[in-house]
Amino acid sequence: MRKEAYLVIVIVKAKWHMPHCLLERSRLFGDTKKSDFAVLCLLWFFATAINFNKAFHVDDTVHLEIAKWIISNPLHPMLGAINWSQNTAPFHQLNQPHLYFYLLAVFGWLFGFSELATHLFQSFFTLVCIVLTYLIAKILVPRQALIATILPLTSSAFVVGQNLMVDVPLLSFWLGFFYVLISSRITNESKRFLIAGAIAGLACLVKYSSLPLIFILPVYLIISKRPKLLWTLFMPIGILLIWSLFNYLDYGAFHFLDRPINSFNVGKLATMFLSWLICLGSVAVYVPIFLCEISINKSKLSATIRNFTFLILVLSLVVLLFASTGLISEFLVDKFLKLLFFCNGSIITLVLAYYFVVNSRPLLNGSNQPILLSYLWFTSTAIFIVFFSPFMATRHVLLVLIPVTFILFYYSKGNSFPFWRNIGLGLSVALTIALGLSDRSWANFYREKAALIGRDLPKANIYFAGHWGWQWYAKKAGMIQLESFNPQVKPGDYLVYPRGIDQQRLDLIAFPLRPHSKYIDKPSIFTFFKTDQGRFYSSNWNVLPWTVSKRPFDQIDVYKVLGPNRRF
């Protein structure tokens, strides 16, 4: 508690003094208005509040376990083990490199691994993303820098998906990379590209989906007619080589090359691309404002687009209203939302493609390098995710939201209809709050029920199936994790089984199971928007990133293990 109290004091003082320090002593923000800076601070507070003291959720558990292992085994981070599928397996079988986990380990060693402390740690990366997005926007779209920062960073992909996931920290590295490339603050070009290369290499140690940065760097050097600086590419490559050597000394293999390889076929790639469009359309709900703001010579067409956009918004509200009253089934709502998300994602992609074709000459001859970089950012990231990601998720489109927004603002020429700007911002914030509150409730369901089940059941061995945040809290409540291929349960034990999360198999248990009790959450207006069943963190063509429903999040079943000759 002393560590947490000290941390809170430090954070409060930092937040109190940071606006003054940055405004008075830093030249980063140039001629930024105090009102703009106040809005950025409010945005940071908004994003932090949604995640503040939230129950550990989805991949948080494995990240915490790796960080705790690193504290006592800093030179052998891959040799720890966790049951994150069916049986206990070493960390090196997981996908992520460990830079973020080392940072989390240092912070946890200093301040502990409580929800409050670790989410404040994550909030630092949230702040870095906000600051860097604004600084890049000041270069690309100076007149719309504030709104171009607010729109992508009030999206649910950024705010709701923070948790202790690596994606917001990853985004901060990507933003640092692009800011260094386009900023005029570093006049020595060799130094500038070395720094950019170092950031790219470190980003790869946060998540291997940063590999497109190592592609973007030489392409940008060639297009911008700086081929003599291609030697700076050895910086990110060198960082990956050092990391690989460290892996070999740790567990005898190269983690970067030791990952499962996707099997490629046209059908799978097509499905992944369609899923990517749906994910993009499900979180970039503010994009319709650009359809109304783009300068079109034919006023009748412009009016038609505005009227059609307004009609879709009204229809969406009607569908949500009917779904909340039960007049429309969840099946029909899912079909409507799938079509809506797909059309929105497709429109975004088509508008970007249109702008690129119309402006291809100035882009390709290097006269508009920041926007060219934005296009490289968007296309390389999208291609990498579609080809190499094992599944789709909102966090996989988070990296492209900022370049998408910058490109649209740049080419819309600032033709502003205040009504539509307010509509777009209102949609983004409202959806983020709805999904944020619901996701908090879903995560908290497992925190509360794990403690309750531990108190309710008689003294006996209590085993549990299931992963994600539930795994952390079940162990904290004294339950024993089930090993699928070597089930330890014996007659007289209890088995706790959540239905709606990733979990182990039960078919290899040799003894019959008798239902003992069950625990269900109570739906409310705050849980109508659903991220449950992991859909927000792993979706596909048939499972939307979010939906609406009046059903409960999940049901946790408790079974009593009977003897071999006992009947139900």
N, C-alpha and C positions, 0 to 999 in steps of 0.2 A: 504493500500500500504506500510505503514511503516513496518508492521509486515512481509510482504512478502519480502521486501528489506532486513530486518534484517535476515530473515531466509536464504535467498540466500547467504548473507555474511558468515553466520555460516557454511553453507554446503560447500561453496567454500574453506573456511579455513580448515575445517575438511578433505576434500578430498586432499588438498595440503599437510597437515601435517601427514595424516594417514599413508602413506607408510613409512615415516621416523620413526614414532612412533612405528609402528608394527615391523619394521625390527630391530630397535635398542633396543627396550625395552621389546618386548614380546618374550617369549620362545615357544609360541604356534606353530610357523612355523618351528622350528628346523633348519635343514640345507637347507631350501628352497633357491633356487637361486633367485637373484634379477630379473632375466629375467622372472622366473615363476611368481613372485609377480607382475611384471609389466603387464603380460598377465591377471592375475586375476583382476587387476584394470581396464584394458581395457574391460574385460568381464562385470564388473559392470557398466562401462560407457555405453556399448552397450545396456545392458538390461534397464538401466535407460532412455537412450535417446529415445527408442521406446515408452516408456510410458509417457515421460515428457510432461506435460501440455496437455495431451490428454483429449478430452471431456469426461465427466462422462458417463459411459457406463454400460449397463445391470444392474447388482445388485448394482452398486455404489450408486444409488439414495436411496434405502432403507437403506443402511449402513450409509449414511450421515444423513438421517432423524433420525435414531436411536441414532447416536452420538450426534446430536443437542438436542434431547430430554433428553439424559442422563445428559447434562450440567446443566439443570435446575431441573432434577428429578433423581439424582444419586441413590436414594434408591428405586425407582420404575421404573426400565428400561423397564419392560414388559407392563406397562399401557398406553404407547403411542400408537398411531394408524396411519395407513396408508392405502390407497387404493392400494393394490398390486395385486388385482385380479379383482373383480367386484364391490365391495363396500368397504368402509372404515372398517377396522378390527384391533383389537389390535395386538401389536407386538408379544405377546406370541403365536399367531397362526402361526408365522413364524418358520423356522426350526433351525436357528442358535442360539447358546448361545452367550453371550455378551462380552467376555473378549476383543476381538479385537476392539469392538465398544467403550469400555471404554477407551482404549488406543487412539483411533481416536478422542474421545471426548476431552481428555486432550490436545492432539496436536492441535485440532481445536480451543479450547478455548485460547490457547497461540498464535497461528499463523493464525487462520482463516481457512475457508473451501474452499479456491480457488483450482482450478485444479493444479496449480503449487505447492502450499504448500503441499497438500495431497499426490501428487505423489512423492514428495521428502520424505515424511513420509514413504510411501510404499517402497521406495528405500532402506531404512535402513534394512528391512527384506530381500530384494534382496541381499544385501551385506552379511548379516548373512548366508544366504543359500550358497553363493559362498564360503565363508571362511570355513564353517563347512563341506561342500562337499569335499573340498580340503584336510582338515585335516583327514577326514575319509579315503579318497583315499590314503593318505600318509601311512596309517596303512595297508589297504587291498592290494593295488596295487602300492607300492611306486615308481616303475620304470615308471609307466604310470599315475601317480597321476594327472598331469596337463591335459592331454587329456581326462582322465576319468572324470574330472570336467567340462571341456569345452563342451563335447558332449551333456550330458543331459541338461545343463544349457544354451545352445544356441537353445534348442528346442522351438518350438512355444508354447507348453503347458506352459512352464515357462515364456517366455518373453512376448508373446502377451497377455496372459491371466492374467497379473498382475492387471491392473486397480486398483480399491480399493476392490477387491475380497479378501476373507479370505484365499485363498489357498496357496499363497506364504508365508504369515505369518505362516500358519499351517505347511508348509514344514520346516520352520526354527525350529519349536518346535520338529518335528520328527527327524530332523538331530541332534539337541541337545541331544535328548533321546539316539540315537544310538551311538553318539560320547562318551557320558558319559559311556555307557556300555562297549565299547571296548577300551577306552583310559586307559593307565597305569598311567596317571597323578594323579588320585585320588587313593591313595594306601589303604585307609581305605575302606573296602568293604561295611560295613554298610552305611557309608556316601555316597558312590558311588551309591548304589541302592536306597537310600532315595532320592537323587537328581534326579535320573532317574525317580523314581515314581512321584516326584513333577512335573517334566516336562511333564510326561504322563498325569497327572491330569489337568495341565494347558492347554495342547493341546486339551483335551476334552472340555474345556471351550471356545476354539476357534472354534471347529467344532466337532460334535459328531462322525464323521467318524474316530476320533482318538481312539475310543474304542478298536480297535485291539491292541493298545499298552498295555492295561491292561491285555490282553491275552498273549502277547509276553513276558511280564516281568516274570510271574511265570513259563512259559514253559522254558524260558532261564535259570532260576534259577535251575530248576529240571535237565535239560540236562547238565548243567555245574556243577552239583553235589554241589549245594549250597542251599539245602532245608531249612537249618536253617535261611535263610534270607527271607523266604516267608512272614514274618511279614511286610516287607517293602511294600507289596502290599496294606497295609492299607493307605498309603500316597495318591495314586490316588483315591482310593475309598472314603477316607475321604474328599478330595477336591470336589468330585461329591456330597457327602452328604451335605456338607456345601452350595454348590451352590443350591441344591434342597431345603434346608431349607430357603435360601434367596428367592427363587422363591415362596415358600409357603407364606412367610411373605409379599411378594410383591403383588401377585395376587391370592393366594389361591390354587395353584396347583403346581405339580412338572414338570417343563418344560422338563426335561430329559425323563419322562414317558408320557408326554402329546403330543407326536408326532403321526402323522398318521402312521398306521402299514400297510405295504404292504401285499397284498394277494398273497400267494405263490402258484404257479402251475408250472408244468414242462415246459409248453410252454413259459411262461413269463421268467422263469430263463434261458431257452435256448436262447431266443431272447436277453436278457440282456448280456449273455456271448458272443454271436456273436457281439453285439454292442460294448462290451468292447474290443474285439480283433480288431475291425475296428478302434476304437479310438486310441488304442495303436499303431497300424500300421500306422496311419495317421500322428503321430507326431515323432515317433522313426525312422526317415528316414535314420539314420546313421547306423542302425544295419547290413545292408548287408556287411559292411566292415569286420565284424567278420566271415562271411561265407567264406571270402577270406583269413582270417588270421589264422583260426583254423588249428592246425597242423594235417594233414591227411597223413597217411603212403603211400596211393596210390596217386602218383603224378598226374595220369590221372584223378582221381576223383576231385582232387583239381583244376586242370586246367579246368575241366568241370564246376565246380561251379563258378569259376571266369568268364568264358566265358558267362555262363547263366546270371549271375548278370549284366555283362556289357550289354548284349542284352536287359534285362529288363529296364535298365537305358536309353538306346538309344530309345527304344520303347516309354517310358514315355515322353521323350523330343519330339518325333515326334507327339504324341497325343496332347500334350500341344500346339505345333506349329500349328497343324491343327485346334485345337479349337480356337486359337486366330485369325485365318483367316476365321472362320465360315465354314470350310469344314466338321467338325464333329459336330453333334448336342450336346446340353448340356445333353440330355438323355443318349447318348452313352458314353460321357465322364464320367458321373456319374457311369455308369455300369463298365467302365474300372477302375476308381479309387476305387470303392467298392471292386472289385476283388483284386486290388493291395494292398489296406489297409488290407483286410482280410488275404491275404497270408502272408504279412509282420508280422502282429500280431500273426498269427498261428506259423510261423517259430520261432519267438522269444520265444513263450511259449514252443514249442517242443524242442528247443535247451536247454533251461533251465531245462526242465524235463529230457532230456538225460544226462546232466551233473550231475543232482542230483542222478539219478539211478546209473551211473557209479561210483560216488564218495560217495555213501550213507553211507558206513561203517565209513570212517573218519569223515563224517559230523555228524552222529547220535551218535557216541561215544564221541563227544565233543572235538575232537582234532583240529578242524578248526572252532572255535566259531564265528569269524567275518563273514565268508561266510554263516554259518548256520543262523546267525541273518539276513543276507541279504535275504536268502530264506524265513525265517519267515516273514520278512517285506513284501516281494513280495506276498506270498500266502495269508496271512491273510488280507492284504489290498484288493487284487483282490476279494476274497470271500465275504468280507464285502460289497464292492461296488455292486457286482452282486446281492447279496441277498437283500440288504436293500436300495439301492439308487432308488429313483422314476424315474430317467432317467439317461442317460449316457452323459458324457461331457469330453472334453480333460482335464479339471482340475481334473477329477476323476482318470485319469491314471498318472497325474503328480507325485503322491507319489511313483509310482513304477519305474519310469524311472531311478532313481539313483541306486537302488539295482540291476536292470536289467543290467545296464552298468557295475557296479562293478563285478558282477558274470561273465559276458562275458569276461571282461578284465582279470580276475583272471585265468580263464581256457583256454584262448587263449595263455597263456604262453608268451605273448609279442611278438609273431611271427609277425613282422610288415612288411607290404608292404606299403611303404610311399605313393605310388600312391593311394591305396585304402583308407588310412587314410585321405588323402587330399580330395578325392571324398566324403567320408562320412561327413567330417566337412563342406565342401563346400555346400553339399545338405542341411544340417541342417541350416546353416546360411542363405543361399539363400531363403529357404522356410520361415524362420522366418521373414526375411526382407519383403518379398512379402506379407505375411499375416499381418505383423505388420503395414505396410503402408496402406494396404487396410482396416484393422480394424479401424485405426485412421480416415480414410476418412469416413467410415460408421458412426462412433460415431460423427464426426464433422458435418455430414449432418444434424443431428437433432439439434445440437447447433445453426448452422447457420440459418436453416429454421424456428426454433421457434422464433428467434429474428426478422427474415424477415416477417413472417406472422403477428406477433404482430404489426409491422409497417404498413403493407399493408392494413389490414382490417380496415373498418371504426369504429368509436367509438361505441361499443356495447358489450354485454356480449359474450365472446368467450369461448366456452367450448372445451375440448379436450378429446379424448380417447387415450389410450396407456400408456405403462409403460416404464421401463428401464431408460436410460439416457434422453430420450425424455421427460419423466415426469418431471424431474428436470428443464429442460430448458423451457418447456411449462409454468410451474408455474412461473418461473423467468420472462417470457415475459408477465405475467399478465393474463394468461388463467386460466379457472376454470375447475377442474377435474370433469369428468362425473361420476355419481353414476348409475350403471346399473339398479338396482332394484328400484331406486327412481330418475329417470332422471329429472333434474331441468330445462331443456331447455324450452324456450317459443318462440312463433313467434317473428321474428325479430332478434333472436340470431344467432350466427354462431357456427358450430361444425367442429373441425379439427380432421381428422381421418387418421393416418398413416397406411398403409396396411400391412407392413412387420414386425410388432412387436407384442408382447403380449398385448392384449387390452380388453376393456370392450365390452359387447354386446350392440347393437343398436336397437334390435327388440322391446324393450319396450318403445321406444320414441313414444309419442302419435301423433306427428305432422309430416307431410311430410317434406322431406329434398330435397332441390334443389341444384344440383352441382353448385358451385360458381367459384372455381379455383382449380388448382392442382400444386404441386411442385415436380419436379423430378431431381435427380442428373445426372450429365453428366459422363458416364463411361470413363475411360482412361486406359492407360497401368498400372497405379498404383492401379487400382481397379479390375484387371482381376482375381486375386485370391480372392475368396469370403468367408467371414465368416458371411454373412448377414443372416437375418431371425433367428438369434440366434443360428445357427447350431453349431458354435464353442463352445457355452456355454450350449447347450442342443441338443443332437443328438440321433439317434436310428438307427436301421437296415436300414431304408429307407431314412433317412436324414443324409448325410455324415457330418463329422466335418468341412470339407472345400471342396470347389469345385472351378472350373474355369468357368467364363462366361463373356460375353460382355454386359449383360443386366445391367440396373441401379440397385442400392441397393434397393430403395424403392420409392413409390409414396405417397405423402401426399395429401389427398383430403380435400377440404374445402367446407362445405355445408351451405346454408342459411336455417334456420328453417322457414317454412311457416305456415300460419294459417290453421285451420282444414278443410276449404273449398277450399283452394287453390290447384291448380294442378301444376304439374311440367312444 
